[in-house]
Amino acid sequence: WRSFTHAIGGMGILIFALAVMPRTESKAVYVMRAEMPGPTFGKLRSKVRSTARILYLIYIGMMLLLVVLLLAGGMPLFDAFIHSFGAAGTGGFSSKGASIAAYNSAYIEIVLGFAMLAFGTNFGLYYLIISNRAKEAAKSEELRWYIAIVVMAIAAISLNLFSLYDNHGTMLRDVFFTVSSITTTTGYSTVDFTYWPLFSRLILLLLMFVGSMAGSTGGGIKVSRISLYVKMFIQEIRRSINPNRSLPLRFEGKQLSKPLLRQISNYLIIYTAVFAAITLVVAIDVDNFESSFSAVAATFNNIGPGLGLVGPAHNYSFLTPLSKIILSLGMIMGRLEIIPIIVLFSPGTWRKV
């Protein structure tokens, strides 16, 4: 049941309701936007309810395919469903204490590695593919950023670990799985990366913040926002060199409006402020910078295992009740991307008009 609930939550409880409950389309588009994390750059299909059903069919189909592939690798049926649910919802719950390392299977690790990356991809692209618009999906700018980030992270960490592994095939396996797990904010593990060199740990820490694609089941800031922050940074440098030059910002072939760019910039400010506040509270409890900082990064971005005292071979049980409550609230805020929670508890939300 625990695995099933985060499988449903992966795509969104409210999208699930839209898909199965016969209600009117009124305001359904706003519900769908709230449950599909990340900024929206295009209009959702007018038939929101039918779109929700199609997305869930894709989601369920991918889960069942993963179950079959895991069974083919010798994983028991019960475990196959557990880990399929965990990968689909990027929740990372495992029926084994050692997570995926318990199976010691290259096949299972490779299958789950690619599966996690697939579930960390914008589901709108799958919708385009089944709508015979595969070329349009392949041109996705965010997808290119997503692939580039994963490939560069794997290459950088592999170079850093090259001299530490006797078997470089095993090294690539460990790095690929770990990068896939952290980037998609799933949290499955096959190795205790807490003992990797500092450079590799810092790469993983950065990946915790980047997260997966907008419109996926993953967490984090989202690749789309990260790519836009990079573009905005470059734009500011160019504007400093030539203040009179008009520099429109484009993403996915579309020029972005100033209100949308302001909204994306404000999100980073709010994200940083909330993250800093949670870190300060946890630092009272955990007198270790790496452990306290990564604990907040791993929970706020919905990964699970962090570094140091909260690494893959450890857990959060040593924390005080206050820290656990704060981190739990951080998980909820991170999953819903902060703003809805702030709006929910704002006095104006409940004030009678």
C-alpha positions in Angstrom: 0.0 0.0 0.0 2.9 2.4 0.8 4.4 1.8 -2.6 1.0 2.1 -4.3 0.3 5.5 -2.7 3.5 7.1 -3.9 2.9 5.6 -7.4 -0.4 7.5 -7.5 1.2 10.5 -6.0 3.9 10.5 -8.6 1.5 11.6 -11.4 -0.6 13.5 -8.9 -3.6 12.6 -6.8 -5.6 15.4 -8.3 -4.8 14.3 -11.9 -5.9 10.8 -10.8 -9.2 12.3 -9.7 -9.6 14.2 -13.0 -9.0 11.0 -14.9 -11.5 8.8 -13.1 -14.2 11.2 -11.8 -16.9 12.5 -14.2 -16.9 16.2 -13.4 -17.0 19.3 -15.6 -13.9 20.8 -17.2 -14.4 24.0 -15.3 -11.1 25.0 -13.6 -9.7 21.5 -14.2 -6.8 23.0 -16.1 -5.6 24.8 -13.0 -5.8 21.5 -11.0 -3.7 19.9 -13.7 -1.1 22.6 -13.7 -0.9 22.4 -9.9 -0.1 18.7 -10.0 2.3 18.8 -12.9 5.4 20.3 -11.3 7.5 22.9 -13.1 6.7 26.0 -15.2 4.2 25.8 -18.0 5.3 27.1 -21.4 2.4 26.0 -23.6 -1.3 25.5 -23.3 -2.7 22.3 -22.0 -5.0 20.4 -24.2 -8.6 21.8 -24.1 -10.0 18.4 -23.1 -8.2 18.3 -19.8 -10.0 15.3 -18.4 -9.3 13.2 -21.5 -5.6 14.3 -21.4 -5.4 13.3 -17.8 -6.7 9.8 -18.7 -4.2 9.5 -21.5 -1.3 10.6 -19.2 -2.4 8.0 -16.7 -2.6 5.3 -19.3 0.9 6.1 -20.4 2.0 6.1 -16.8 0.4 2.7 -16.0 1.7 1.2 -19.2 5.2 2.2 -18.4 4.9 0.8 -14.9 3.6 -2.6 -16.2 6.4 -2.7 -18.8 8.9 -2.2 -16.0 7.3 -5.0 -13.9 7.7 -7.4 -16.9 11.4 -6.3 -17.4 12.2 -6.8 -13.7 10.6 -10.2 -13.7 12.7 -11.1 -16.7 15.8 -10.2 -14.6 14.8 -12.7 -11.9 13.1 -10.3 -9.4 10.2 -11.8 -7.5 6.7 -10.6 -8.6 6.0 -8.7 -5.3 9.4 -7.0 -5.4 8.9 -6.2 -9.1 5.7 -4.3 -8.3 7.2 -2.5 -5.3 10.2 -1.3 -7.3 8.1 -0.4 -10.3 5.9 1.7 -8.2 8.9 3.3 -6.5 10.6 4.1 -9.9 7.3 5.4 -11.4 6.5 7.8 -8.6 10.2 8.6 -8.1 9.6 7.8 -4.4 12.3 5.2 -4.2 10.6 2.9 -1.6 12.2 -0.6 -1.6 11.2 -3.9 0.0 14.9 -4.5 0.7 16.9 -2.8 3.5 19.9 -2.6 1.1 17.7 -1.1 -1.6 18.6 -2.3 -5.2 22.1 -3.4 -4.0 20.4 -6.4 -2.4 19.9 -8.0 -5.9 23.5 -7.5 -7.0 22.3 -7.7 -10.6 23.7 -5.6 -13.5 20.5 -6.2 -15.5 18.2 -5.0 -12.8 20.3 -1.9 -12.2 20.5 -1.0 -15.9 16.7 -1.5 -16.4 15.9 0.6 -13.3 18.4 3.2 -14.2 16.8 3.8 -17.6 13.3 3.5 -16.1 14.0 6.2 -13.6 15.3 8.5 -16.4 12.2 7.7 -18.4 9.9 8.7 -15.5 11.9 11.8 -14.9 11.1 12.9 -18.5 8.2 15.3 -19.3 5.1 13.1 -19.9 3.9 15.7 -22.4 6.7 14.4 -24.7 5.2 10.9 -24.5 1.8 12.4 -25.3 3.4 13.9 -28.4 4.9 10.6 -29.4 1.6 8.7 -29.3 0.0 11.5 -31.2 2.4 10.9 -34.1 4.4 14.0 -33.3 7.7 12.2 -32.3 9.8 14.8 -34.3 8.3 17.6 -32.3 9.1 15.7 -29.0 12.7 15.1 -30.2 13.2 18.8 -30.7 12.4 19.5 -27.0 15.0 22.0 -25.7 14.4 20.8 -22.1 15.0 17.2 -23.1 18.4 18.1 -24.6 19.3 19.9 -21.4 18.2 16.9 -19.4 20.3 14.4 -21.4 23.3 16.7 -21.4 23.2 17.1 -17.6 22.9 13.3 -17.1 25.7 12.5 -19.5 28.1 15.2 -18.2 27.5 14.1 -14.6 28.2 10.5 -15.4 31.4 11.5 -17.3 32.6 13.8 -14.6 32.0 11.4 -11.7 33.5 8.4 -13.7 36.7 10.3 -14.3 36.9 11.2 -10.6 36.4 7.5 -9.6 38.5 5.9 -12.4 41.5 5.2 -10.2 39.4 4.0 -7.3 37.8 1.0 -9.1 39.6 -2.1 -10.3 36.6 -3.0 -12.4 35.6 -0.1 -14.6 32.5 -1.8 -15.8 31.2 -1.9 -12.2 32.2 1.7 -11.8 30.1 2.8 -14.8 27.2 0.7 -13.5 27.4 2.4 -10.1 27.8 5.9 -11.5 25.0 5.5 -14.1 22.5 4.1 -11.5 23.4 6.7 -8.9 23.2 9.7 -11.3 19.9 8.4 -12.6 18.5 8.0 -9.1 19.6 11.4 -7.8 18.7 13.4 -11.0 15.2 11.9 -11.0 15.0 12.3 -7.2 14.0 8.7 -6.9 16.5 7.7 -4.1 17.3 4.1 -4.9 20.9 3.1 -4.2 23.4 0.4 -5.1 26.4 2.0 -3.4 27.1 4.2 -0.5 28.2 7.3 -2.4 29.0 9.1 0.9 32.5 7.5 0.6 33.1 8.8 -2.9 35.6 11.7 -3.3 34.4 15.2 -2.5 34.1 16.2 -6.2 31.7 13.4 -6.9 29.7 14.1 -3.8 29.4 17.8 -4.8 28.2 16.8 -8.3 25.5 14.6 -6.7 24.5 17.4 -4.4 24.1 19.8 -7.4 22.0 17.1 -9.1 19.7 17.0 -6.1 18.8 20.7 -6.7 18.5 20.4 -10.5 16.0 17.5 -10.4 14.1 16.1 -13.3 12.1 17.6 -16.2 9.0 19.8 -15.7 5.8 17.7 -16.1 7.5 14.5 -14.9 7.0 12.6 -11.6 10.3 13.9 -10.2 11.2 16.7 -7.8 13.9 19.4 -7.6 14.0 22.8 -9.1 13.4 21.3 -12.6 15.7 21.3 -15.7 13.5 23.8 -17.4 14.0 26.4 -14.7 17.7 25.7 -14.5 18.2 26.2 -18.2 16.3 29.4 -18.0 18.4 30.7 -15.1 21.5 30.0 -17.2 20.0 31.9 -20.1 18.9 34.8 -17.9 22.5 34.9 -16.5 24.0 35.0 -20.0 21.4 37.6 -21.1 22.4 39.9 -18.2 26.0 39.7 -19.1 25.2 40.6 -22.7 23.0 43.4 -21.5 25.8 44.8 -19.4 28.1 44.9 -22.4 25.4 46.5 -24.6 22.6 48.1 -22.6 20.7 49.3 -25.6 20.5 45.9 -27.2 17.1 44.1 -27.2 17.5 40.5 -26.0 14.3 38.5 -25.9 14.5 35.3 -24.0 13.3 32.2 -25.9 12.6 28.6 -24.7 11.2 25.7 -26.6 11.0 28.0 -29.6 8.8 30.6 -27.9 9.6 34.1 -26.6 8.9 34.2 -22.9 6.8 37.1 -21.4 8.2 39.3 -18.6 5.5 38.1 -16.1 6.5 34.5 -16.6 10.2 35.3 -16.3 9.5 37.3 -13.1 7.5 34.3 -11.8 10.4 32.0 -12.5 12.9 34.3 -10.9 10.7 34.8 -7.8 10.4 31.0 -7.4 14.2 30.8 -7.0 14.2 33.5 -4.4 11.4 31.8 -2.4 13.0 28.4 -2.8 16.4 29.8 -1.5 14.7 31.5 1.5 12.7 28.5 2.5 15.7 26.1 2.0 17.9 28.4 4.2 15.3 28.6 6.9 14.9 24.8 7.1 18.7 24.3 7.0 19.1 26.7 10.0 16.6 24.7 12.1 18.1 21.3 11.2 21.6 22.7 11.9 20.6 23.1 15.6 20.1 19.4 15.7 22.9 18.2 13.3 26.3 19.7 14.1 27.8 18.7 10.7 27.5 20.9 7.7 27.5 18.2 5.0 24.9 16.1 6.9 22.6 18.9 7.8 22.8 20.7 4.4 22.3 17.4 2.4 19.5 16.3 4.7 17.5 19.4 3.7 18.6 19.1 0.0 17.5 15.4 0.0 14.2 16.0 1.6 13.2 19.3 0.2 13.9 18.0 -3.3 12.3 14.6 -2.5 15.3 12.4 -3.0 15.6 10.5 0.3 19.2 9.6 1.0 21.7 12.5 1.4 25.3 12.6 2.4 27.2 11.9 5.6 25.0 10.9 8.5 21.9 10.7 6.2 23.6 8.8 3.4 22.3 5.6 1.7 23.6 3.3 4.4 22.1 5.5 7.2 18.7 7.1 7.9 17.1 10.0 9.7 16.1 8.2 12.9 18.7 10.0 15.0 17.1 13.4 14.4 14.9 15.1 17.1 11.2 15.2 16.6 11.4 19.0 15.7 13.8 18.3 12.8 11.7 15.4 11.6 8.6 17.6 11.5 10.4 20.4 9.7 11.9 18.1 7.1 8.5 16.4 6.6 7.0 19.8 6.0 9.9 20.5 3.6 9.1 17.4 1.7 5.5 18.5 1.2 6.5 22.0 0.2 9.1 20.7 -2.2 6.8 18.3 -3.9 4.1 21.0 -4.4 6.7 23.6 -5.3 6.2 25.8 -2.2 3.8 28.4 -3.6 0.6 26.4 -3.2 1.4 25.8 0.5 2.1 29.5 1.1 -1.1 30.4 -0.7 -3.0 27.8 1.4 -2.0 29.3 4.7 -2.2 32.9 3.6 -4.9 34.9 5.4 -6.2 36.2 2.1 -7.1 32.7 0.9 -9.6 32.2 3.7 -10.9 35.8 3.8 -14.5 36.1 2.6 -14.8 38.2 -0.5 
